[in-house]
Amino acid sequence: MVGALLAKEQRTLELGETMAMALAAATRYEEAVRVQRDLLKGVEHAGLHQVVPRLAANLALYERGQPCRTPWPAGEIP
């Protein structure tokens, strides 16, 4: 419940990626895929094309039933 409230109040790319990672780590891959797809739509709409490859790679992991352990490449940590 707290996570849902936080998500509604502070929708950020970092929060979304963290939520998708946590869902995948808990083997809730279908939910992780939905969150990650929403993130991709958002960044594409916002013109943040530089993060699309990373988000797409993580989405592919979740679609294969695998978690992501490194959401941001070295030097790109928010």
C-alpha positions as YAML, in Angstrom:
chain: A
units: angstrom
residues:
- id: 1
  name: MET
  ca: [0.00, 0.00, 0.00]
- id: 2
  name: VAL
  ca: [2.80, 2.43, 0.85]
- id: 3
  name: GLY
  ca: [4.54, 1.59, -2.44]
- id: 4
  name: ALA
  ca: [1.38, 2.34, -4.40]
- id: 5
  name: LEU
  ca: [0.96, 5.67, -2.62]
- id: 6
  name: LEU
  ca: [4.59, 6.59, -3.23]
- id: 7
  name: ALA
  ca: [4.25, 5.65, -6.89]
- id: 8
  name: LYS
  ca: [1.23, 7.93, -7.30]
- id: 9
  name: GLU
  ca: [2.91, 10.84, -5.54]
- id: 10
  name: GLN
  ca: [6.40, 10.66, -7.04]
- id: 11
  name: ARG
  ca: [6.42, 9.20, -10.52]
- id: 12
  name: THR
  ca: [10.01, 9.34, -11.66]
- id: 13
  name: LEU
  ca: [12.06, 7.26, -14.04]
- id: 14
  name: GLU
  ca: [14.29, 6.08, -11.21]
- id: 15
  name: LEU
  ca: [11.34, 5.05, -9.06]
- id: 16
  name: GLY
  ca: [9.73, 3.21, -11.95]
- id: 17
  name: GLU
  ca: [12.91, 1.34, -12.77]
- id: 18
  name: THR
  ca: [13.37, 0.43, -9.12]
- id: 19
  name: MET
  ca: [9.78, -0.80, -8.90]
- id: 20
  name: ALA
  ca: [10.19, -2.96, -12.01]
- id: 21
  name: MET
  ca: [13.44, -4.38, -10.66]
- id: 22
  name: ALA
  ca: [11.85, -5.17, -7.31]
- id: 23
  name: LEU
  ca: [8.88, -6.86, -8.96]
- id: 24
  name: ALA
  ca: [11.18, -8.97, -11.12]
- id: 25
  name: ALA
  ca: [13.34, -9.85, -8.11]
- id: 26
  name: ALA
  ca: [10.17, -11.09, -6.42]
- id: 27
  name: THR
  ca: [9.43, -13.18, -9.57]
- id: 28
  name: ARG
  ca: [6.45, -10.97, -10.41]
- id: 29
  name: TYR
  ca: [7.60, -10.70, -14.02]
- id: 30
  name: GLU
  ca: [4.25, -9.86, -15.62]
- id: 31
  name: GLU
  ca: [3.95, -6.81, -13.37]
- id: 32
  name: ALA
  ca: [7.58, -5.86, -13.99]
- id: 33
  name: VAL
  ca: [6.93, -6.04, -17.75]
- id: 34
  name: ARG
  ca: [3.90, -3.74, -17.43]
- id: 35
  name: VAL
  ca: [5.85, -1.18, -15.39]
- id: 36
  name: GLN
  ca: [8.81, -1.31, -17.78]
- id: 37
  name: ARG
  ca: [6.58, -0.91, -20.84]
- id: 38
  name: ASP
  ca: [4.94, 2.11, -19.22]
- id: 39
  name: LEU
  ca: [8.39, 3.58, -18.57]
- id: 40
  name: LEU
  ca: [9.37, 3.06, -22.20]
- id: 41
  name: LYS
  ca: [6.23, 4.80, -23.42]
- id: 42
  name: GLY
  ca: [6.89, 7.69, -21.04]
- id: 43
  name: VAL
  ca: [10.51, 8.25, -22.04]
- id: 44
  name: GLU
  ca: [9.70, 7.98, -25.73]
- id: 45
  name: HIS
  ca: [6.89, 10.52, -25.31]
- id: 46
  name: ALA
  ca: [9.24, 12.80, -23.35]
- id: 47
  name: GLY
  ca: [11.94, 12.51, -26.01]
- id: 48
  name: LEU
  ca: [14.44, 10.83, -23.68]
- id: 49
  name: HIS
  ca: [15.74, 8.61, -26.46]
- id: 50
  name: GLN
  ca: [19.12, 8.06, -24.79]
- id: 51
  name: VAL
  ca: [17.58, 5.81, -22.09]
- id: 52
  name: VAL
  ca: [15.42, 3.71, -24.43]
- id: 53
  name: PRO
  ca: [18.11, 1.06, -25.12]
- id: 54
  name: ARG
  ca: [18.68, 0.46, -21.39]
- id: 55
  name: LEU
  ca: [14.96, 0.26, -20.64]
- id: 56
  name: ALA
  ca: [14.39, -2.05, -23.61]
- id: 57
  name: ALA
  ca: [17.22, -4.35, -22.48]
- id: 58
  name: ASN
  ca: [15.72, -4.60, -19.00]
- id: 59
  name: LEU
  ca: [12.28, -5.22, -20.49]
- id: 60
  name: ALA
  ca: [13.71, -8.12, -22.50]
- id: 61
  name: LEU
  ca: [15.07, -9.62, -19.27]
- id: 62
  name: TYR
  ca: [11.69, -9.41, -17.56]
- id: 63
  name: GLU
  ca: [9.93, -10.88, -20.58]
- id: 64
  name: ARG
  ca: [12.32, -13.88, -20.38]
- id: 65
  name: GLY
  ca: [11.59, -14.29, -16.66]
- id: 66
  name: GLN
  ca: [14.94, -12.91, -15.53]
- id: 67
  name: PRO
  ca: [15.65, -10.15, -13.01]
- id: 68
  name: CYS
  ca: [17.83, -7.13, -13.65]
- id: 69
  name: ARG
  ca: [20.70, -6.66, -11.22]
- id: 70
  name: THR
  ca: [22.28, -3.56, -12.77]
- id: 71
  name: PRO
  ca: [19.73, -0.94, -13.81]
- id: 72
  name: TRP
  ca: [22.20, 1.80, -14.61]
- id: 73
  name: PRO
  ca: [25.55, 1.45, -16.32]
- id: 74
  name: ALA
  ca: [28.63, 2.70, -14.49]
- id: 75
  name: GLY
  ca: [28.76, 6.48, -14.56]
- id: 76
  name: GLU
  ca: [25.03, 6.81, -15.25]
- id: 77
  name: ILE
  ca: [23.73, 6.35, -11.70]
- id: 78
  name: PRO
  ca: [21.13, 9.05, -10.99]
...
